[in-house]
């Protein structure tokens, strides 16, 4: 409080101090003239007094000229040193100028840092005036829109019709998605914000991945709705028939069987959705153990034989190690999905083979069929959820459209990959590629001890011959029709 109260008094005393300094200089001159008048005539004293006043006025005028010249120079030039009564004023003014220069330099450095940071942003930023002319743009905006220079209308750089309508609406916070000519295959979202005064900020952001996710979500909802609607319609129709019509036991049993079949279809869909959701979320930790892959593939081949009802020729080749480090349930599900698809899309009399081998530092489980094949334009999308090459045939065969999506996620969890090749009307090959680090080498065969001499040459020769035959035996192969 004391410091604050003393400020006005101090400010009032400054003009008085300047006045006293000026009067003191004049008093000194007058005193000098009076002293001179004691020794010379009064006229001479007045003459000398006039000379002194003129000299004083000339000095002050020259100093004012220097100040005027300083005011026209760049702002970073120092003030000329003060003289006489101007010294305290010039000193304070110089201190103020230094402080203002330091502040301006700090603000300039901060602005440069902000510009450097903004230029590193992946989003394009453009400042527009009230007439939509470019005032400033960061590096990303210059690259995205080809902006060069300033004071040019933004529609000279962004020429899409939808952007023109968006800009004309002039609604703060509104957005529009466009395809930029110099960014093929990418989707960008433009957002407009009002800033201070009449200026606007245009933000350009790459939303390609978000657009894909939005499309996938829409497709997912539409596909799930369609997949559920069909069995529900069938179930509702048969249930209504059972309630309204007096049917014999055979017809009633047939209708109930259809209801059961459709409910099982819905159950498979729900199970596949839950499994795919679990795989994609990664919430469940991979439960790895040594899997007897030979036994697993033989068991799955038996299932495939039962599902085929003798309509296909199935075979199995086991050229790789017996054991594999993996989650047994997931590997079983992946192979089962491939086998089920092969049976569904292979005509009667076709061939389906399973082969397990090591090739190119990968353990490969290949399922090959001689089915209808897949056209080349559908290959990039066959692992998408609910994607079907022939929707009518897929639904008629009981598929959910999630099998290959599940297989792909299982391979991803095992650091592997799904490879496939297909030729229309000739068949397809789907291969599960697992890293060699997951293969467990087979134990080395025990070395047979040397037979005693009395065992007889014939027995020893027979044993040796048997061993040679085993070592040269072809890989295990099973063919079932």
Steps between C-alpha positions, in 0.01 A plus 500: 500500500788740595676445166182559307423825685846643434479462122271802430712726721814381323340562160396856605853577620662413166378814309603717797842339502539569127386863554747549787781357286416742216471798742825398665680519165346842432584618854863400452515695174340809664735477799798477268377807310455695827852411612633608162314831531705584811820508296371620161226728382135400512479504119785255472340275760173501308690425179676201655175386655338507156781294351461240772123478447545469124759226547270319743210526252718373214612199704143415596383544139775273368404241759135522394614447138689186611186374676291565191754316285498207747120475477526441125757219534417127548365428845802301611736806489604628847387840625758781498637582843305764688649839587409753756145481633414243230731239649251337747222503241720346230636248750153382591394500135806295405420250775144473372622451142738223612221324687265534203770367264571202727129423525460526124797268445359246745162512329666460162694196620185351651311561177776328302481200732122488459532519121762225502275278713194572284697421185577156641131417546359242257180704473480786253422843652395801292403845633246676277377858502139608466522459122645146529845615390799311640681695771725219622540125453723241664720256308243219508231722348738617228577138410138379517342787306795627297478842667766753405511864597232690689203725425369249248148352530497153654272368224791549259667207676204288617267465203264219601131599458411364843767724655362805319153432644654438842692829490196692382295371794762659728391308809756487780578144609355344185691228313519351152689197366673524164747313280796729430650475148858467625405240763348211300327232701493715814201665669543838670264683731490880486372688805434875521532703823451872563785674680552860607332767294395391153774241462437126463713193558475213249627165631573211263540152653566161343207279607559210260525242776202647683296494179590135449401419857171685456430305182592172669273581794211581269560183300526299819169626635330448164646150459416387852147632461462315171652178631268499801190612310496196270492226767265704718259534207515126436454414868208743534334362188524137607393583856193683371418204277528259791269718708233560236485174305407153614793299360577135515804375687719476189435860393537624856832319532620649170413852610662452839812373325512816289462713811783308666722544193445876490559533873827310458597742223440790737697323771797454264482866408500608865786262584709626208432862592602440861815317395598769250437772757717318753780453247495863386489646850793288618339485843573128533867418536631239258500167685791321334593137537656224295238380254518155339433638154504159329222372723307829471507494118401133490204577728394795283526282191256255660260790565535615140428149377179493707400845371571400139282186514729333248452769234869600488841337494696613806870445572756593764879539477710545813852612407564733793588444866239343720471771763424870481504770769160669468151543644342165408142626484589787268711291263221241488244772422717646222552166323135402548385825336722436197382140467134597537533763227675250272216251540231766447649635179632181340255314273432131550791285389756773565823458694598661829848457647674606821877527510724582797862582419788739568587737216680835481555509879125462558282218618225479238158338529355512149139411413460453125176433313380464144191711558341794326787740580487872569511775234805726523299813579367342820836375634599822689173502698434137586631539857257783576217424737183380324659538158373238258581440134159340439265606779217268402722193482674586828176531694360184343809311614460624858802730514508813716757693296732530801719192458795653314492811720536269801784307333686822423477621861615162634807513278571853616490390863751224418736740316408324178303583188234365268597453135263403221490457127207410281409441137131510401361157410828332600514539877667680788786451744493657846819475705554566871861623533645468851848620603763230529557605862167333585605162365614244756769272349426130510722309746791315342434123461669279758817330374470119515778325694734266311364145492717228657696289258299188588173665398561377152587683183155447353322678785746788494464535124122493532505774766734715296285455191188596691668815630612597152148451371354720775748780441420509130121480539292767326315768710185389678203536269138406548238500229132477581209515262 
